Amino acid sequence: MKLLHTLYLNNRFFWVFGTIGVLFVISFSFPVLFIIAQLALLVALIVLLVDITLLYRVKQGLAGKRHCPDKLSNGDENSLQIVLENYYRFPVAVRIIDELPFQFQKRDFQAKTSIPPGKVHTHTYQVRPVRRGVYQFGAVNAFVSTHIGLVSRRFRFSEDKEVPVYPSFMQMRKYELLAISNKLTEFGIKKIRRIGHNQEFEQIKEYVAGDDYRTINWKATARRSTLMVNNYQDERSQQVYAVIDKGRTMKMPFADMSLLDYAINASLVIANIAIKKEDKAGLITFQHKIQTVVPASRRSKQMLWLMEALYNQKTAYKESDFGTLYTGIRQHITQRSLILLFTNFESLTGLERQLPYLRSIARDHLLVVIFLKNTELYHLLHTEAGSVEDVYRKTIAEKFAFEKKAMADTLARYGIQAVLTTPEQLSIDTINKYLELKARGLL
């Protein structure tokens, strides 16, 4: 641990010596104050010397360390800790300034605390990254003062640490745990009743609310004198591909994050859920050309490969080429699969230009087009117009909102599944659609 000891003057120092200076100035008019000012200056200098001696007589008065995860989760609140240990024989006041990466845009981050002698204090704080990539943390600066408080001694530690920010693995783990504990409905994941019997028979179990009454096993019911139903499990080893559009329209911001990053986070979540359902998860990203392909699989390291692939995604702000996407899917996906296409169309005309390619993809695969509402426009729709200009804005907002719904209707008319959602609901609605399609046996 490298320590850099520097003396800093506190506000109290300037108040004390400033007041003494004022006394000296006033003493020109009232000579009796000159003696008082001299005595005050002498006492202040003695106290200052004592304060400095108390701070510097111990070589290492404070030890500290920043506890930071090996990687941060994009779009989530990540917890960091600063642990400080007081080696002085008296309580100290500490002002903490952490040199955070520039991406956080927090130039005024500081915290104040006091630490009893010989005790350890842990300060926990949250950071929310909104972009993937490498974040460079600087040093933690701890400014220590005695109860006198005229000066501070600075300690520096945990200098220059690089931490990568990955797609939201926190969100992925949250939905994974909820899926395992069957608590997905608490976060808006719908319980889908199975339609038909194309699933594989698994077992006979007692009836619970929500089970399909058509699966009642009357022979088992008669033997057990309680309602028993046949339980079917979903067909396994089906291929699920997250296809991410990295074009210009996906750079639109929402709550400081781009739509592309929301799509990346949702892709990680749905891939993990699919693998837990014993399906195979894969990934394709495209822009003006196919850029990343991770073949569908449920091998033990598949989620690691998907996370690394998603971590490195960038955009060149070019127009998306759906013709190239169709060619790439034909080349890389040889069996019927569920294609979850994360994209964003700005207008109905933009969708209609790409519709022939989407229909071609839907002929060979089960295609779900997932596109996003402009939440700012929806907020504007529910704001009362107070001027002619506001009326014009609301009219334009209504036009765009209508076009978004028209896009979903157009896709449905050609037999293409569509999900129109908000960025914050993207993961939940994607999971709902996946579970719905599994329950209906459409894949």
Buried (B, 14 or more C-beta within 10 A) or exposed (E): EEBEBEEEEBEBBEEBBEEBEEBBEEBEEEEEBBEBBBEBBEEBEEEBEEBBEBBEEEEEBBBBBBEBEEBBBBBBEBEBEBBBBBEBEEBBBBBBBBBBBEBBEEEEEEEEBEBEEEEEBEBEBEBBBBEBBEBEBBBBBBBBBBEBBBBBBBBBBBBEBEBEBBBBBBBBEBBBEBBEEEEBEEEEBBEBEBEEEEBEEEEBBEBEEEBBEEBBBEEBBEEEEEBBBBBBEBBEEBBBBBBBBBBBBBBBEBEEBBBBBBBBBBBBBBBBBBBBBEBBBBBBBBBEEBBBBBBBBBEEEBBEBBBEBBBEBEBEEEEBBBEBBBBBBEEBBEEEBBBBBBBBBBBBEBBEEBBEBBBBBBEBBBBBBBBBBBBEBBEBEEEEEEEEEEEEBBEEBEEBBEBBEEBBEBBEEEEBBBBBBBBEBBBBBBBBBBBBBBBBBEB
